[in-house]
Amino acid sequence: MLRRFVVVTAAALLLSPYVFAQGGNPMTQSMKAQFDEIKMYISQTAQKVPEDLYSFKATPEVRSLGEIIGHVADSNFMICSVAAGEKAPQSGFEKGKTSKADLAKGLMDSIAYCDKVIASMDDTKGMETVKFFNGGQTPRLAVLAFNNSHCNEHYGNLVTYMRLKKIVPPSTEDYQKR
């Protein structure tokens, strides 16, 4: 029993500098780091892909590349606004915009909005629950985790589209530089 106490206490002391270096909010910092990575890849994709490929669909039944970017923008606004407890400040990119300039700007605006929401969060606020999707109560940080997963899911779609068009995805370029 004493040995377990010593091990746990030692671990806590060793980890405490990490927790304090993270601002005492390791869950929020982790969520931010994950969003920082995926937002970089998606925004680089929006810039890298030429405008003529924004209308490209892998098959006729699926979203075009531009619609995916618009969908991510709309979803970022919607999901991050739920975490913030406010109304989405913008929408209508997936169905209302077609140009690369409009879609890339909408995506960047949605990323900036999510960044603002994450910056306003800490681990205590992140554990507060909000109504999400089916009306169930979900912690704010779990809503942001869902947004990260959603962004990663659609980045995977974008990677497939880029590979079909012989474009090296930003994540692959990043990996090749390491």
MARKOLSE-44278 format. One line per field, with one value per residue (C-alpha): chain; y, x negated, z; residue number from 1. Coordinates in steps of 0.2 Angstrom, whole numbers, plus 2048, in hexadecimal, padded with zeros to 3 digits. Example, Ala and Ser with C-alpha at 12.3 -4.5 7.8 and 13.67 -1.06 7.14 Angstrom:
BEGIN
c = A,A;
py = 7EA,7FB;
px = 7C2,7BC;
pz = 827,824;
k = 1,2;
END
This chain:
BEGIN
c = A,A,A,A,A,A,A,A,A,A,A,A,A,A,A,A,A,A,A,A,A,A,A,A,A,A,A,A,A,A,A,A,A,A,A,A,A,A,A,A,A,A,A,A,A,A,A,A,A,A,A,A,A,A,A,A,A,A,A,A,A,A,A,A,A,A,A,A,A,A,A,A,A,A,A,A,A,A,A,A,A,A,A,A,A,A,A,A,A,A,A,A,A,A,A,A,A,A,A,A,A,A,A,A,A,A,A,A,A,A,A,A,A,A,A,A,A,A,A,A,A,A,A,A,A,A,A,A,A,A,A,A,A,A,A,A,A,A,A,A,A,A,A,A,A,A,A,A,A,A,A,A,A,A,A,A,A,A,A,A,A,A,A,A,A,A,A,A,A,A,A,A,A,A,A,A,A,A;
py = 800,80C,807,80B,81C,820,81C,826,835,834,833,842,84C,847,84C,85C,866,860,864,875,878,875,882,876,871,861,85B,86C,86D,85C,861,870,867,85A,868,872,863,85F,871,873,864,869,87B,876,86B,879,884,876,86F,879,881,876,867,86E,867,856,847,836,82F,838,833,83C,84E,857,85C,86E,868,85E,86E,877,86A,86B,87D,87C,86E,877,886,87C,870,87D,888,87A,879,88B,88B,898,898,894,8A5,89F,891,88C,888,876,87A,88D,88F,888,892,88E,89F,89F,88D,890,8A0,897,889,895,8A0,890,88B,89C,89A,889,890,89E,891,886,895,899,887,880,86E,874,87D,86E,862,86D,864,86B,864,85B,852,847,853,849,852,852,85A,869,861,851,85C,863,852,84D,85C,856,844,84C,856,847,83D,849,84D,83A,83D,84B,841,834,841,849,837,834,844,840,84E,84A,84E,85A,84D,842,851,855,842,842,851,849;
px = 800,7F2,7E9,7F8,7FA,7E7,7E9,7F9,7F1,7E1,7EB,7F6,7E6,7DE,7ED,7F2,7E5,7ED,7FF,7FA,7F0,800,809,810,81D,816,826,829,817,818,828,820,811,81B,825,815,80F,81F,823,812,814,826,821,812,81D,829,81B,811,81F,822,833,838,837,843,851,849,853,84B,85C,86C,875,869,864,858,848,84E,85E,853,84A,85A,861,852,854,867,863,855,861,86F,866,85A,869,871,862,862,875,879,881,876,86F,86F,876,87A,869,86D,87D,87A,868,85F,84F,83E,83D,84E,84C,83A,83E,84D,842,835,843,84A,839,836,847,842,832,83B,846,838,82E,83D,83D,835,836,844,84E,84B,854,864,871,87B,888,881,889,896,899,88E,883,871,861,85B,84A,852,85C,84B,844,852,84D,83B,841,84D,83F,834,841,844,831,830,83D,833,823,82C,831,820,818,824,81E,80B,80A,7FF,809,802,801,7F6,7EB,7EA,7E5,7D8,7CF,7CC;
pz = 800,805,7F5,7EA,7F3,7F0,7DD,7DB,7E4,7DA,7CA,7CF,7D3,7C3,7B9,7C2,7B8,7A8,7AE,7B4,7A3,79A,7A4,7B0,7A2,79A,793,78A,785,77D,774,76D,767,75E,756,751,748,73E,73A,733,727,722,71F,715,70A,707,701,6F7,6ED,6DD,6DA,6CC,6D8,6E4,6DA,6D9,6E0,6E2,6DD,6D8,6E8,6F4,6F9,6EE,6F5,6F7,6FF,70C,710,711,71C,728,729,72D,73A,742,745,74B,756,75E,761,76B,776,778,77C,76F,75D,74E,747,735,72A,718,711,70C,702,6FF,6F9,6EA,6E8,6EF,6F6,6FF,706,70C,714,71D,722,729,732,73A,740,748,750,757,75D,766,76F,774,77A,786,78D,79C,7A3,7B0,7A3,797,7A3,7A3,798,78A,77F,770,761,768,777,783,78E,789,790,786,784,77D,770,76B,76A,75F,754,753,74E,741,739,739,730,723,721,71D,70F,708,708,6FD,6F1,6F0,6EE,6DF,6D7,6DB,6E8,6F7,707,713,721,716,711,724,728,719,721,731;
k = 1,2,3,4,5,6,7,8,9,10,11,12,13,14,15,16,17,18,19,20,21,22,23,24,25,26,27,28,29,30,31,32,33,34,35,36,37,38,39,40,41,42,43,44,45,46,47,48,49,50,51,52,53,54,55,56,57,58,59,60,61,62,63,64,65,66,67,68,69,70,71,72,73,74,75,76,77,78,79,80,81,82,83,84,85,86,87,88,89,90,91,92,93,94,95,96,97,98,99,100,101,102,103,104,105,106,107,108,109,110,111,112,113,114,115,116,117,118,119,120,121,122,123,124,125,126,127,128,129,130,131,132,133,134,135,136,137,138,139,140,141,142,143,144,145,146,147,148,149,150,151,152,153,154,155,156,157,158,159,160,161,162,163,164,165,166,167,168,169,170,171,172,173,174,175,176,177,178;
END
